[in-house]
Amino acid sequence: MTISQVSECQVCGEDLSKVKCNNYERRTKIDIVFEKVVEHVDAEIKNCPNCYSTTKSEFRPDMPGPLQYGNGLKAYVINLLISQMISLHRVQKMVKTIIGEVISQASLLKFVLRLHESLAEWESNAIQTLLTRPSMHVDETSQRVDKKNQWIHVYSSGDVTLKFLHPKRGTEAIEAIHIIPAYQGTIIHDCWASYLAYEHCGHGLCGSHLLRELTFVIESNGYAWAKNMKRLLKEICQKVSKSKKKKLSSKTYTNLQKRYRNILSRGGAELPVILSNPKGKRGKIAKSDAHNLWERLKEYETAVLLFARDANVSFTNNRAERDLRMSKVKQKVSGCFRTEIYAKAYCRISSYLQTMNNKGINPLIAIQMALAGKVC
């Protein structure tokens, strides 16, 4: 800190150098120093006067070869590639402006793979942490890998975010990742059948998805029951968010159930009757979107209203969708991943960086911690 001293009065010119200061006004300047730091280590080589053998001292563990790059530079490169989603060619140019040398694309990708391997233990510990949480947000989205569609599955709770790549979207992928099959809490999702198949855990349905579907039914058919249901869900969501306990009392929840079921009863009378199949024809009769939504609201009443009686369950699944959003941005920027290993590396590293960001840790610091084996 530098102090700008007052030496004389600006009005009368009186000497103020020995007058005590009674206050300060502070101004701040923030800057970045672009400086290349080069460290040379020379290992001594000596000849023994007794046996005439040659002995060389050992280098530090972080200097295994004639030339290596420090964790600060690696963290800068990985942050640009993973978090900022900048292309390899542009990262090469940006690094050259700082160190004056071109690092090959193969070396840049090795930085990514080294961090990917360093985070294997962190990922295992994060899975165990996730399994202890009372509720968990889950979702999935497609990702192009080697010109083919694969799927990124996300699992989020609290400050932990985990993403996994798998060629499949449904039960096969869920079983392979093996988080939901081992989970005993409540999963919050968008009413996908593959999630609902796991009956050993609780289910909370995303209210945002339901509101969007209700809006579509209202605009398409103008059903009164859909308007009333949309109004009810929004009203209850506001009550829960304003309550101190983030849930309804038993009496209020019982009244909510009555209103909910009453709306669906009236909706059943409002919807057209589903005719049976003509003789000789097989298969299910096609139902309208409105009828399918009505049946889903009726069948999964407990999951739809779970947010109103469990403070750990949120009204929406927006958390999982936010965690997946940057994956879609990555696909728009780069098109696809050329190989599966780098797609998996992206999932693990971005999971780690999002988790560290939730804890308030700078991504550059977080990457250097992981490379040094000091993951928290």
Contacts in CASP RR format, 6 or more apart in sequence:
PFRMAT RR
TARGET T0000
AUTHOR 0000-0000-0000
METHOD contacts of the structure
MODEL  1
MTISQVSECQVCGEDLSKVKCNNYERRTKIDIVFEKVVEHVDAEIKNCPN
CYSTTKSEFRPDMPGPLQYGNGLKAYVINLLISQMISLHRVQKMVKTIIG
EVISQASLLKFVLRLHESLAEWESNAIQTLLTRPSMHVDETSQRVDKKNQ
WIHVYSSGDVTLKFLHPKRGTEAIEAIHIIPAYQGTIIHDCWASYLAYEH
CGHGLCGSHLLRELTFVIESNGYAWAKNMKRLLKEICQKVSKSKKKKLSS
KTYTNLQKRYRNILSRGGAELPVILSNPKGKRGKIAKSDAHNLWERLKEY
ETAVLLFARDANVSFTNNRAERDLRMSKVKQKVSGCFRTEIYAKAYCRIS
SYLQTMNNKGINPLIAIQMALAGKVC
5 17 0 8 1.000
6 16 0 8 1.000
6 19 0 8 1.000
6 21 0 8 1.000
7 15 0 8 1.000
7 16 0 8 1.000
7 17 0 8 1.000
8 14 0 8 1.000
8 15 0 8 1.000
8 16 0 8 1.000
8 17 0 8 1.000
9 16 0 8 1.000
34 97 0 8 1.000
34 98 0 8 1.000
36 98 0 8 1.000
36 99 0 8 1.000
36 100 0 8 1.000
41 59 0 8 1.000
41 60 0 8 1.000
41 63 0 8 1.000
43 56 0 8 1.000
43 57 0 8 1.000
43 58 0 8 1.000
43 59 0 8 1.000
44 56 0 8 1.000
44 57 0 8 1.000
45 54 0 8 1.000
45 55 0 8 1.000
45 56 0 8 1.000
45 57 0 8 1.000
46 54 0 8 1.000
46 55 0 8 1.000
46 56 0 8 1.000
47 53 0 8 1.000
47 54 0 8 1.000
47 55 0 8 1.000
48 54 0 8 1.000
48 55 0 8 1.000
59 65 0 8 1.000
62 68 0 8 1.000
62 70 0 8 1.000
69 103 0 8 1.000
69 107 0 8 1.000
69 111 0 8 1.000
71 367 0 8 1.000
71 368 0 8 1.000
71 371 0 8 1.000
71 372 0 8 1.000
72 364 0 8 1.000
72 368 0 8 1.000
73 95 0 8 1.000
73 99 0 8 1.000
74 111 0 8 1.000
74 114 0 8 1.000
74 115 0 8 1.000
74 367 0 8 1.000
74 368 0 8 1.000
74 371 0 8 1.000
75 363 0 8 1.000
75 364 0 8 1.000
75 365 0 8 1.000
75 367 0 8 1.000
75 368 0 8 1.000
75 371 0 8 1.000
76 95 0 8 1.000
76 98 0 8 1.000
76 364 0 8 1.000
77 91 0 8 1.000
77 95 0 8 1.000
77 103 0 8 1.000
77 108 0 8 1.000
77 111 0 8 1.000
78 111 0 8 1.000
78 112 0 8 1.000
78 115 0 8 1.000
78 349 0 8 1.000
78 367 0 8 1.000
79 363 0 8 1.000
79 364 0 8 1.000
79 367 0 8 1.000
80 86 0 8 1.000
80 91 0 8 1.000
80 94 0 8 1.000
81 88 0 8 1.000
81 91 0 8 1.000
81 108 0 8 1.000
81 112 0 8 1.000
82 112 0 8 1.000
82 346 0 8 1.000
82 349 0 8 1.000
82 350 0 8 1.000
82 353 0 8 1.000
83 350 0 8 1.000
83 353 0 8 1.000
83 363 0 8 1.000
85 326 0 8 1.000
85 329 0 8 1.000
85 330 0 8 1.000
85 333 0 8 1.000
85 334 0 8 1.000
86 94 0 8 1.000
87 333 0 8 1.000
87 334 0 8 1.000
88 105 0 8 1.000
88 108 0 8 1.000
88 109 0 8 1.000
89 105 0 8 1.000
91 108 0 8 1.000
92 102 0 8 1.000
92 103 0 8 1.000
92 105 0 8 1.000
92 108 0 8 1.000
95 101 0 8 1.000
95 102 0 8 1.000
95 103 0 8 1.000
96 102 0 8 1.000
96 103 0 8 1.000
109 342 0 8 1.000
112 342 0 8 1.000
112 345 0 8 1.000
112 349 0 8 1.000
113 341 0 8 1.000
113 342 0 8 1.000
113 345 0 8 1.000
114 371 0 8 1.000
115 345 0 8 1.000
115 349 0 8 1.000
115 367 0 8 1.000
115 370 0 8 1.000
115 371 0 8 1.000
116 344 0 8 1.000
116 345 0 8 1.000
116 348 0 8 1.000
116 349 0 8 1.000
118 370 0 8 1.000
118 371 0 8 1.000
118 373 0 8 1.000
118 375 0 8 1.000
119 348 0 8 1.000
119 349 0 8 1.000
119 352 0 8 1.000
119 370 0 8 1.000
119 375 0 8 1.000
120 348 0 8 1.000
121 375 0 8 1.000
122 352 0 8 1.000
122 370 0 8 1.000
122 375 0 8 1.000
123 162 0 8 1.000
123 348 0 8 1.000
123 351 0 8 1.000
123 352 0 8 1.000
126 160 0 8 1.000
126 162 0 8 1.000
126 351 0 8 1.000
126 355 0 8 1.000
127 162 0 8 1.000
127 179 0 8 1.000
129 160 0 8 1.000
130 136 0 8 1.000
130 155 0 8 1.000
130 157 0 8 1.000
130 160 0 8 1.000
130 162 0 8 1.000
130 179 0 8 1.000
130 183 0 8 1.000
131 179 0 8 1.000
131 182 0 8 1.000
131 183 0 8 1.000
131 184 0 8 1.000
133 157 0 8 1.000
133 158 0 8 1.000
133 160 0 8 1.000
133 185 0 8 1.000
134 185 0 8 1.000
134 186 0 8 1.000
134 312 0 8 1.000
135 157 0 8 1.000
135 185 0 8 1.000
135 186 0 8 1.000
135 187 0 8 1.000
135 188 0 8 1.000
135 310 0 8 1.000
135 312 0 8 1.000
135 313 0 8 1.000
135 314 0 8 1.000
136 155 0 8 1.000
136 156 0 8 1.000
136 157 0 8 1.000
136 179 0 8 1.000
136 183 0 8 1.000
136 185 0 8 1.000
136 186 0 8 1.000
136 187 0 8 1.000
136 188 0 8 1.000
137 154 0 8 1.000
137 155 0 8 1.000
137 156 0 8 1.000
137 157 0 8 1.000
137 187 0 8 1.000
137 188 0 8 1.000
137 189 0 8 1.000
137 314 0 8 1.000
137 317 0 8 1.000
137 319 0 8 1.000
137 320 0 8 1.000
137 323 0 8 1.000
138 153 0 8 1.000
138 154 0 8 1.000
138 155 0 8 1.000
138 156 0 8 1.000
138 180 0 8 1.000
138 187 0 8 1.000
138 188 0 8 1.000
138 189 0 8 1.000
138 195 0 8 1.000
138 317 0 8 1.000
138 320 0 8 1.000
139 153 0 8 1.000
139 154 0 8 1.000
139 189 0 8 1.000
139 190 0 8 1.000
139 317 0 8 1.000
139 320 0 8 1.000
139 321 0 8 1.000
139 323 0 8 1.000
139 324 0 8 1.000
140 151 0 8 1.000
140 152 0 8 1.000
140 153 0 8 1.000
140 154 0 8 1.000
140 169 0 8 1.000
140 170 0 8 1.000
140 173 0 8 1.000
140 324 0 8 1.000
141 151 0 8 1.000
141 152 0 8 1.000
141 154 0 8 1.000
141 324 0 8 1.000
141 327 0 8 1.000
141 328 0 8 1.000
142 149 0 8 1.000
142 150 0 8 1.000
142 151 0 8 1.000
142 152 0 8 1.000
142 169 0 8 1.000
143 149 0 8 1.000
143 150 0 8 1.000
143 151 0 8 1.000
143 152 0 8 1.000
143 165 0 8 1.000
143 327 0 8 1.000
143 331 0 8 1.000
143 336 0 8 1.000
143 337 0 8 1.000
143 343 0 8 1.000
144 150 0 8 1.000
144 331 0 8 1.000
144 335 0 8 1.000
144 336 0 8 1.000
144 337 0 8 1.000
145 165 0 8 1.000
145 336 0 8 1.000
145 337 0 8 1.000
145 339 0 8 1.000
145 340 0 8 1.000
145 343 0 8 1.000
146 336 0 8 1.000
146 337 0 8 1.000
146 338 0 8 1.000
146 339 0 8 1.000
146 340 0 8 1.000
147 336 0 8 1.000
148 167 0 8 1.000
150 165 0 8 1.000
150 166 0 8 1.000
150 167 0 8 1.000
150 340 0 8 1.000
150 343 0 8 1.000
151 165 0 8 1.000
151 166 0 8 1.000
151 167 0 8 1.000
151 168 0 8 1.000
151 169 0 8 1.000
151 173 0 8 1.000
152 163 0 8 1.000
152 164 0 8 1.000
152 165 0 8 1.000
152 324 0 8 1.000
152 327 0 8 1.000
152 347 0 8 1.000
153 163 0 8 1.000
153 164 0 8 1.000
153 165 0 8 1.000
153 166 0 8 1.000
153 173 0 8 1.000
153 174 0 8 1.000
153 177 0 8 1.000
154 161 0 8 1.000
154 162 0 8 1.000
154 163 0 8 1.000
154 320 0 8 1.000
154 323 0 8 1.000
154 324 0 8 1.000
155 161 0 8 1.000
155 162 0 8 1.000
155 163 0 8 1.000
155 164 0 8 1.000
155 177 0 8 1.000
155 179 0 8 1.000
155 320 0 8 1.000
156 162 0 8 1.000
156 319 0 8 1.000
156 320 0 8 1.000
156 323 0 8 1.000
158 358 0 8 1.000
159 355 0 8 1.000
159 358 0 8 1.000
159 359 0 8 1.000
160 355 0 8 1.000
160 358 0 8 1.000
161 323 0 8 1.000
161 351 0 8 1.000
161 354 0 8 1.000
161 355 0 8 1.000
161 358 0 8 1.000
162 179 0 8 1.000
162 351 0 8 1.000
162 355 0 8 1.000
163 323 0 8 1.000
163 324 0 8 1.000
163 327 0 8 1.000
163 347 0 8 1.000
163 348 0 8 1.000
163 350 0 8 1.000
163 351 0 8 1.000
164 177 0 8 1.000
164 347 0 8 1.000
165 340 0 8 1.000
165 343 0 8 1.000
165 344 0 8 1.000
165 347 0 8 1.000
166 172 0 8 1.000
166 173 0 8 1.000
166 176 0 8 1.000
166 177 0 8 1.000
167 173 0 8 1.000
168 176 0 8 1.000
169 194 0 8 1.000
170 194 0 8 1.000
171 194 0 8 1.000
171 197 0 8 1.000
174 180 0 8 1.000
174 181 0 8 1.000
174 194 0 8 1.000
174 195 0 8 1.000
174 198 0 8 1.000
175 181 0 8 1.000
180 187 0 8 1.000
180 195 0 8 1.000
180 198 0 8 1.000
180 201 0 8 1.000
181 198 0 8 1.000
183 201 0 8 1.000
184 200 0 8 1.000
184 201 0 8 1.000
185 201 0 8 1.000
185 202 0 8 1.000
186 201 0 8 1.000
186 202 0 8 1.000
186 203 0 8 1.000
186 204 0 8 1.000
186 306 0 8 1.000
186 310 0 8 1.000
186 312 0 8 1.000
186 313 0 8 1.000
187 195 0 8 1.000
187 198 0 8 1.000
187 201 0 8 1.000
187 202 0 8 1.000
187 203 0 8 1.000
187 204 0 8 1.000
188 203 0 8 1.000
188 204 0 8 1.000
188 205 0 8 1.000
188 206 0 8 1.000
188 313 0 8 1.000
188 314 0 8 1.000
188 317 0 8 1.000
188 319 0 8 1.000
188 320 0 8 1.000
189 195 0 8 1.000
189 203 0 8 1.000
189 204 0 8 1.000
189 205 0 8 1.000
189 206 0 8 1.000
189 317 0 8 1.000
189 320 0 8 1.000
190 205 0 8 1.000
190 206 0 8 1.000
190 209 0 8 1.000
190 317 0 8 1.000
191 205 0 8 1.000
191 206 0 8 1.000
191 209 0 8 1.000
191 296 0 8 1.000
191 300 0 8 1.000
191 303 0 8 1.000
195 203 0 8 1.000
196 203 0 8 1.000
196 300 0 8 1.000
202 303 0 8 1.000
202 306 0 8 1.000
203 300 0 8 1.000
203 302 0 8 1.000
203 303 0 8 1.000
203 306 0 8 1.000
204 303 0 8 1.000
204 304 0 8 1.000
204 306 0 8 1.000
204 307 0 8 1.000
204 313 0 8 1.000
205 300 0 8 1.000
205 303 0 8 1.000
205 304 0 8 1.000
205 306 0 8 1.000
206 316 0 8 1.000
206 317 0 8 1.000
206 318 0 8 1.000
207 233 0 8 1.000
207 237 0 8 1.000
207 304 0 8 1.000
207 307 0 8 1.000
207 315 0 8 1.000
207 316 0 8 1.000
207 317 0 8 1.000
208 315 0 8 1.000
208 316 0 8 1.000
208 317 0 8 1.000
208 318 0 8 1.000
209 317 0 8 1.000
210 233 0 8 1.000
210 293 0 8 1.000
210 297 0 8 1.000
210 304 0 8 1.000
211 230 0 8 1.000
211 233 0 8 1.000
211 234 0 8 1.000
213 289 0 8 1.000
213 293 0 8 1.000
214 226 0 8 1.000
214 229 0 8 1.000
214 230 0 8 1.000
214 233 0 8 1.000
214 293 0 8 1.000
215 230 0 8 1.000
216 289 0 8 1.000
217 223 0 8 1.000
217 226 0 8 1.000
217 289 0 8 1.000
217 290 0 8 1.000
217 293 0 8 1.000
218 226 0 8 1.000
218 227 0 8 1.000
218 230 0 8 1.000
220 289 0 8 1.000
220 290 0 8 1.000
221 288 0 8 1.000
221 290 0 8 1.000
223 267 0 8 1.000
223 270 0 8 1.000
223 271 0 8 1.000
223 290 0 8 1.000
224 266 0 8 1.000
224 267 0 8 1.000
224 270 0 8 1.000
225 263 0 8 1.000
225 264 0 8 1.000
225 266 0 8 1.000
225 267 0 8 1.000
225 268 0 8 1.000
225 270 0 8 1.000
225 294 0 8 1.000
226 290 0 8 1.000
226 293 0 8 1.000
228 263 0 8 1.000
228 266 0 8 1.000
229 260 0 8 1.000
229 263 0 8 1.000
229 264 0 8 1.000
229 297 0 8 1.000
232 256 0 8 1.000
232 259 0 8 1.000
232 260 0 8 1.000
232 263 0 8 1.000
233 304 0 8 1.000
236 248 0 8 1.000
236 256 0 8 1.000
236 305 0 8 1.000
236 308 0 8 1.000
237 307 0 8 1.000
237 315 0 8 1.000
239 248 0 8 1.000
239 252 0 8 1.000
240 246 0 8 1.000
240 247 0 8 1.000
240 248 0 8 1.000
240 307 0 8 1.000
240 308 0 8 1.000
240 315 0 8 1.000
241 315 0 8 1.000
245 311 0 8 1.000
246 311 0 8 1.000
247 308 0 8 1.000
247 309 0 8 1.000
247 310 0 8 1.000
247 311 0 8 1.000
248 256 0 8 1.000
248 308 0 8 1.000
248 309 0 8 1.000
253 305 0 8 1.000
253 308 0 8 1.000
253 309 0 8 1.000
256 305 0 8 1.000
256 308 0 8 1.000
257 301 0 8 1.000
257 305 0 8 1.000
260 301 0 8 1.000
260 304 0 8 1.000
260 305 0 8 1.000
261 301 0 8 1.000
264 294 0 8 1.000
264 297 0 8 1.000
264 298 0 8 1.000
267 294 0 8 1.000
268 294 0 8 1.000
271 288 0 8 1.000
271 290 0 8 1.000
271 291 0 8 1.000
271 294 0 8 1.000
272 288 0 8 1.000
272 291 0 8 1.000
274 285 0 8 1.000
274 287 0 8 1.000
274 291 0 8 1.000
275 285 0 8 1.000
276 285 0 8 1.000
277 283 0 8 1.000
277 285 0 8 1.000
287 295 0 8 1.000
297 304 0 8 1.000
306 313 0 8 1.000
307 313 0 8 1.000
307 314 0 8 1.000
307 315 0 8 1.000
323 354 0 8 1.000
326 350 0 8 1.000
327 350 0 8 1.000
330 346 0 8 1.000
337 343 0 8 1.000
337 346 0 8 1.000
352 366 0 8 1.000
352 370 0 8 1.000
352 375 0 8 1.000
353 363 0 8 1.000
353 366 0 8 1.000
353 367 0 8 1.000
356 363 0 8 1.000
356 366 0 8 1.000
357 363 0 8 1.000
359 376 0 8 1.000
361 369 0 8 1.000
361 376 0 8 1.000
369 375 0 8 1.000
369 376 0 8 1.000
END
